[in-house]
Each structure stands twice: as structure tokens, then as C-alpha cells.
Amino acid sequence: MPSDSALPHTTVPKPRLSQQTKRLTLLALLAVFAVGLFLTLGVPSGAWEFALSFRAGKLAGLILVAFAIAASTQLFHAATRNQILTPAIMGFDALYMMIQTLLVFGLGSMAMLDIDPMTKFAAETFVMMAFSTGLFLWLFTAKSRDLHLLVLVGIIFGTLFRSLSNFIARMIDPNEFVVVQGAMFARFNSVNIDLLWVAIALTALTLPVLWHMRHQFDVLALGRETAIGLGLHYRRVMLSAFAIIGLLVSVSTALVGPVTFFGLLVVHLAYRLLPGARFAPTLLASSLVAIVTLVGGQAIYEHVLGLQGTLSVVIDALGGITFLYLLLKGVRR
């Protein structure tokens, strides 16, 4: 019998990293690079401690908004089985603008600016959450529970809120309308640190739910009949999904303002990078893409271009082009 040393040497092949893992690793490295760029770009020597402490809070706000918008958009796609729709179509942005317009009209611009930021943030988040929860509960406790009716009602409410905002804006003094006009665009360069901690706490509440229900969201994306046939508690999962969507959109909008097409842009980039992937890895990819886009873009705008322009306008322009492309291509899930 030959000894062990006489046996032919065999090597066990190392398992290769999947294409999905490679792309997620690359996105993670790009996100780290964007974060490093934002924290260090343009910092003068001797001012590192002040610059890092000042930029760290803003960075946390950008990461929170990136995750909230990416997660809410992807979850909305899974619930509606339509990759063109976004939570903005439900009227969140229009409701936010109507709140700002009513505050300026009723209190005046100076009184509105004197409102405690925490009180204003809490009121805006509560109103938007109450609107979304009430709408979803009303529709999904009905006998039909028609998803198309949900989308249609959301579009109608969005149109109503925009029309009311425009009507009220015409009665506002032009000098005070500047405050309303400033609220039309997201403010990525001015994140209130006191509000940020509340926003982080609210967003953190969704993380264990998203992780626990990630497989149920995969089944949900197959459609109502298929999901019910596979044993999914369809109504409960749908209500959970829309509650998470309402919370994430409300917090991000109340924190920085409306960003209409950002979620559509980053989620579809994630779809292209991870075709056919499940909910969890796609959520990770879309969040990383959102961080790279938002943090990297803000670093360039602040420290290279000197705030010559508005990042939210560029993002909405690219997202709008993506929306038109998908609409023309007829992409449906």
C-alpha cells in the first residue's frame, strides 16, 4: 500500500466569487471612496478636526436620505409590480409642498422660519405618514383591494395638492413666495443635526423589518394571486410594505425636501448591475448606488464647483430622462 507521500498531490479549487458579489464589492469600494472624497476634499491643513466634525453630520444625513429613498422606491416596485412608478406618484412631494405653502400663507415667512425645527419636522412627518397610512388602509380594507385604484387615487391626490399649492401661492406676497420656492428643491448642503438624530432613529426602525421580511417581499413581487397561492399573508405584507414606504419617504422629505426621480434613477442602476437578483442584494446595491451618487455628487458640487448650482436639479433631470426612457420602452415588471 503506497504511503501518503506517494499519493498524487491534488488541489481543491477555491470557490470563485459570484458576479453578484464582485459587483456589490465594487459598489462598496466606490461608496467608501465617495465618503472619503466628501470628508477630505478641499480641507486646508490644520483644519482637519473642525472640517471632519462639520462634514460628518452632513455625511450621515446624505447616507440616511440615500438609503431611505432607494429602499422606499424598490419596495414600492415590489408592491406594485411596476418599475416605472415611484412613491412620489402617490402625492408625497405635492403634499409636502402644500404644507410649506400653507405655512407661509397662514403664518408669514418670518413666523414660519421662527417655528422650532423639531416641531416642524415632527408635524410634517406625522401629516405625511397619516396621509399614506389612511390612504392605504382605506383602499386595502375595501373588498376589491385594487392596486390600480391605489395608484389612481394617489395620482389624483397629487394633482389636487399641486393645484391647491399653486392656487394658494398666487395669493402669497411675492417677497414671501421666495421661501416657498426654496422648499421646492432638496437641500443637501444644510442638514439640521438635531433633526438628523430623530430621522436616524425612525429610519432604524425599518431595518429589522426589512431584513425579517426580505423573503416575503420576494414573494410579494410575484403578484397577488401567485403570492397568495404560495401561502403569503398578502394583505398584511402589503400594509407593512406601504407603512415602511410612508415612513421612509416622510422622514427623507421632511429632512431635506422633495427629490422626485432620484429613487427611480438609482434603483434602475441597481437592476442593471444585478439582473434577476432577489430583494436583499438589490436593496444593498441600490443603497450603495444612491450613496455613491448623492455623497460623491455633493462632494463635487461643494468642494470642486463651489456650490455653483443645485445637485437635486441635476439628479431630477437625470431621473426624469430615465423615467421617459422607461416609459417609452414600456418596461413593466
Secondary structure by P-SEA (a helix, b strand, c coil): ccccccccccccccccccaaaaaaaaaaaaaaaaaaaaacccccccaaaaaaaaaaaaaaaaaaaaaaaaaaaaaaaaaacccccccccccaaaaaaaaaaaaaaaccaaaaaaccaaaaaaaaaaaaaaaaaaaaaaaaacccccaaaaaaaaaaaaaaaaaaaaaaaaacccccaaaaaaacccccccccaaaaaaaaaaaaaaaaaaaaaaaaaaaaaccaaaaaaaccaaaaaaaaaaaaaaaaaaaaaaaccccccaaaaaaaaaaaacccccaaaaaaaaaaaaaaaaaaaaaaacccccccccaaaaaaaaaaaaaaaaaaacccc
